[in-house]
């Protein structure tokens, strides 16, 4: 083998090595980002369920009557005692 061929083969191996390391780094970064996004998704899902429950509670007839009373509105409906 000539010196030139040895240099070309060595350069090819070095380039392949660099590309392999770069690919591994990218894979690790994507994995970390996925874990962060999954954690964010879980938090948002929990917040969504809380907000949905609050909305449903706020829409209940008893809560609407209570809120109307707090605002001084007379809705013409009396609660049974």
C-alpha angles and dihedrals in degrees: 000000000000124000090247092055091048090052092049093049092046091049090050091052091047091050091048090049092051091048091049092051091046091050091050092050090050091050092051091049092050090050092052091048091050091053091050091048092048090051090049090049091052091049092048091048090053091048090048091053091049092049092046091051091048090049092050091048091048091050094053114114093237092052092047091052091047092050092046089054091050088054092048094247120149108214094176094241121114123201114238113249 
